[in-house]
Amino acid sequence: MTAPHDLSSLAELLRIMARLRDPDGGCPWDLEQSFETIAPYTIEEAYEVEDAIARKDIAGLKDELGDLLLQVVFHARMAEEAGHFAFPDVAAGIADKMIRRHPHVFGDVDAKHADAVSNNWETIKAAERAAKAEALADQGLSPVLAGVTAGLPALLRAVKLQNRAARVGFDWPDKAPVLEKIREELGELEAEIQAGTSARIEEEFGDFLFVVANLARHLKLDPEAAMRAANRKFERRFSQMEAILKAQGKDLADCDLMTMDVAWNAAKAMEKKT
């Protein structure tokens, strides 16, 4: 087994990527890629890491972390080829940032509890954001919302935007007015559905989801994690429903909604008993 401190495997990975991107005999597919074409794979691999964790698949987690690391190496290689930066610059940058953001470990700041660490972390990040404030103002962007990546999943980004706004007091005091706002937004969505204006329906649906994300904040829930869990539950119950129908000699494609609904409820009941 490779020792934890042995970086030869990382050097080999960097060498492999350089070979794949070599115009003289490299991989045609790898050579055609760009930051833009690889970005979706990077996001997908991050979600596959999360999925392995959710399934408590430790062997799978090792593989998925490798796939995610490959994405970092791929982007760094393309940047090096363009003369921007290389993998060591990426590693040095995050190392410097971790030292800067942990003065209670690498400096003389006293932070013995998790809450103190979190508060100190936010203070340091706020200072970093403040350094970007002037440039953002020139672009017509709010420094308060600076750094909330546009490419994040929409529900996650909504929560992060709301958290930033809450830091300056722009927030409801508790979940009760959020629930009331959800009812209000649902009413507005229903009105637009009845009116049949497609553009307005999409806008009101977005408003509804945005407030639902705010409720998740007040409940201290991760809406993306909750939605992923709901997706997994749907997959599990749908598969069980299909198995029930098959045991009855029925083909899913030939069943009407009422028949499927009976099997769905049976699947739910079976799940509650386990």
C-alpha positions in Angstrom: 0.0 0.0 0.0 1.3 3.5 -0.8 2.3 5.5 2.2 -0.1 8.5 2.9 2.8 11.0 2.4 3.9 9.5 -0.9 3.1 11.9 -3.7 4.5 9.8 -6.5 1.0 8.7 -7.6 0.0 12.3 -7.9 3.0 13.1 -10.0 2.1 10.1 -12.2 -1.4 11.4 -12.6 -0.1 14.8 -13.8 2.3 13.0 -16.2 -0.6 10.9 -17.6 -2.7 14.0 -18.2 0.1 15.8 -19.9 0.6 12.8 -22.2 -3.2 12.7 -23.0 -3.0 16.4 -23.9 0.2 16.0 -26.0 -0.6 17.1 -29.6 2.0 14.6 -30.7 0.2 11.3 -30.1 -2.1 12.3 -27.3 -5.8 11.3 -27.0 -8.0 13.0 -29.7 -10.9 13.4 -27.3 -8.8 14.9 -24.5 -7.2 17.3 -27.0 -10.5 18.6 -28.1 -11.7 19.5 -24.6 -11.8 23.0 -23.1 -12.7 24.5 -19.7 -16.3 24.9 -20.9 -16.7 21.3 -22.2 -15.1 19.8 -19.1 -17.0 21.9 -16.5 -20.2 19.7 -16.7 -18.1 16.6 -16.0 -16.6 18.4 -13.0 -20.0 19.1 -11.5 -21.2 15.6 -12.2 -18.2 14.0 -10.5 -18.8 16.2 -7.4 -22.4 14.8 -7.2 -21.1 11.3 -7.6 -18.9 11.8 -4.6 -22.0 13.0 -2.7 -23.9 9.9 -3.9 -21.2 7.5 -2.7 -21.2 9.2 0.7 -25.0 9.0 0.9 -24.9 5.3 0.1 -22.0 4.8 2.6 -20.0 3.2 -0.2 -16.5 3.8 1.0 -14.8 1.9 -1.9 -17.0 3.8 -4.3 -16.0 7.0 -2.5 -12.3 6.3 -3.2 -13.0 5.9 -6.9 -15.3 9.0 -7.1 -12.7 11.1 -5.3 -10.2 10.0 -7.9 -12.6 11.0 -10.7 -13.0 14.4 -9.1 -9.3 14.8 -8.7 -8.9 14.0 -12.4 -11.2 17.0 -13.1 -8.9 19.3 -11.1 -5.8 17.9 -12.9 -7.5 18.3 -16.3 -8.4 22.0 -15.8 -5.0 22.7 -14.4 -3.3 21.1 -17.4 -5.4 23.2 -19.8 -4.5 26.3 -17.8 -0.8 25.4 -17.9 -0.9 24.9 -21.7 -2.5 28.4 -22.0 0.2 29.9 -19.8 -2.2 30.9 -17.0 -1.2 28.6 -14.0 -0.3 25.0 -13.3 -1.4 22.4 -10.8 1.3 23.4 -8.2 -0.2 26.9 -8.3 -3.6 25.5 -7.5 -2.3 23.5 -4.6 -0.2 26.4 -3.3 -3.2 28.8 -3.5 -5.5 26.6 -1.5 -2.7 25.8 1.0 -2.2 29.6 1.5 -6.0 30.1 1.9 -6.3 27.3 4.5 -3.5 28.8 6.6 -5.0 32.3 6.2 -8.4 31.1 7.3 -7.2 29.0 10.2 -5.3 31.5 12.3 -6.4 29.6 15.4 -4.3 26.7 14.2 -1.4 28.4 12.3 -1.4 31.7 14.1 -2.1 33.2 17.5 -5.9 33.6 17.4 -7.8 31.8 20.2 -10.8 29.7 19.0 -11.4 26.6 21.1 -14.9 25.9 20.0 -16.6 25.2 16.6 -18.8 28.4 16.9 -15.7 30.6 17.4 -14.0 28.9 14.5 -17.1 29.5 12.3 -17.4 33.2 13.3 -13.7 33.8 12.7 -13.9 32.0 9.3 -16.8 34.3 8.3 -14.9 37.4 9.4 -11.9 36.4 7.3 -14.1 35.6 4.3 -15.8 38.9 4.7 -12.5 40.7 4.6 -11.6 38.8 1.4 -15.0 39.8 -0.2 -14.5 43.4 0.9 -11.3 43.5 -1.2 -13.4 42.7 -4.2 -16.2 45.2 -3.4 -14.9 48.1 -5.5 -14.6 46.0 -8.6 -18.0 44.5 -8.1 -19.5 48.0 -7.6 -18.1 49.0 -10.9 -20.0 46.1 -12.5 -23.2 47.0 -10.7 -23.1 44.0 -8.4 -23.7 44.0 -4.7 -20.6 43.4 -2.5 -22.9 41.7 0.0 -23.7 38.9 -2.5 -20.1 38.7 -3.9 -18.7 35.3 -4.5 -22.0 33.3 -4.6 -21.1 31.3 -7.7 -23.6 31.6 -10.5 -22.9 28.0 -11.5 -24.2 26.5 -8.3 -27.4 24.4 -8.3 -30.2 26.9 -8.2 -31.7 25.9 -4.8 -28.2 25.8 -3.2 -27.4 29.2 -4.7 -30.8 30.6 -3.4 -29.9 29.6 0.1 -26.4 31.1 -0.1 -27.8 34.4 -1.5 -30.4 34.5 1.3 -27.7 33.8 3.9 -25.7 36.7 2.6 -28.7 39.0 2.8 -29.5 37.8 6.3 -26.1 38.9 7.5 -27.1 42.5 6.9 -30.5 42.0 8.5 -32.6 41.3 5.4 -34.4 38.2 6.6 -37.6 37.1 8.3 -37.2 36.5 12.1 -38.5 33.0 12.0 -40.2 30.4 9.8 -43.8 31.6 10.4 -43.7 34.5 7.9 -41.8 32.3 5.5 -44.7 29.8 5.5 -47.1 32.7 5.0 -45.0 33.9 2.0 -45.1 30.4 0.6 -48.9 30.5 0.7 -48.9 33.9 -1.0 -46.5 32.8 -3.8 -48.5 29.6 -4.3 -51.6 31.7 -4.7 -49.9 33.9 -7.3 -48.7 30.8 -9.2 -52.2 29.4 -9.3 -53.5 32.7 -10.6 -51.0 32.7 -13.4 -51.7 29.1 -14.3 -55.4 29.9 -14.6 -54.5 33.0 -16.7 -52.3 30.7 -18.9 -49.5 33.2 -19.4 -46.5 30.9 -19.8 -43.7 33.5 -19.1 -45.4 34.6 -15.9 -46.0 31.0 -14.8 -42.3 30.4 -15.0 -41.5 33.6 -13.1 -44.0 32.8 -10.3 -42.9 29.2 -10.1 -39.3 30.5 -9.6 -40.5 32.9 -6.8 -42.3 29.9 -5.2 -39.2 27.8 -5.2 -37.1 30.7 -3.9 -39.2 31.1 -0.8 -39.3 27.3 -0.3 -35.5 27.4 -0.3 -35.8 30.2 2.4 -38.0 27.9 4.5 -35.2 25.3 4.2 -32.8 27.9 5.6 -35.0 28.6 8.6 -35.4 24.8 9.2 -31.7 24.4 9.0 -32.0 22.0 6.1 -30.1 21.6 2.9 -32.7 21.8 0.1 -30.5 20.0 -2.4 -29.9 17.2 0.1 -33.6 17.0 0.8 -34.4 16.9 -2.9 -31.8 14.2 -3.6 -33.3 12.1 -0.7 -36.8 12.6 -2.2 -35.5 11.5 -5.6 -33.9 8.4 -4.1 -37.2 7.6 -2.3 -39.2 8.0 -5.5 -36.8 5.7 -7.3 -37.0 3.1 -4.5 -40.8 3.2 -4.4 -41.3 3.2 -8.1 -39.1 0.1 -8.4 -41.1 -1.5 -5.6 -44.4 -0.6 -7.3 -43.1 -2.2 -10.5 -42.1 -5.3 -8.7 -45.6 -5.6 -7.0 -47.3 -5.3 -10.4 -45.0 -7.8 -11.9 -45.7 -10.3 -9.1 -49.4 -9.8 -10.0 -48.7 -10.7 -13.6 -49.2 -7.2 -14.8 -46.9 -5.2 -17.2 -46.3 -1.6 -16.1 -46.9 -0.3 -19.7 -50.4 -1.9 -19.7 -51.6 -0.5 -16.3 -53.8 2.5 -15.9 -53.1 5.2 -13.3 -55.5 3.8 -10.7 -53.8 0.3 -10.9 -50.4 1.9 -10.5 -51.6 4.1 -7.6 -52.8 1.1 -5.7 -49.4 -0.6 -6.2 -47.7 2.6 -5.2 -49.6 2.9 -1.9 -48.7 -0.8 -1.3 -45.1 0.0 -1.8 -45.3 2.9 0.6 -47.0 0.7 3.2 -44.3 -1.9 2.8 -41.6 0.7 3.3 -43.1 2.0 6.5 -43.1 -1.5 8.0 -39.3 -1.9 7.4 
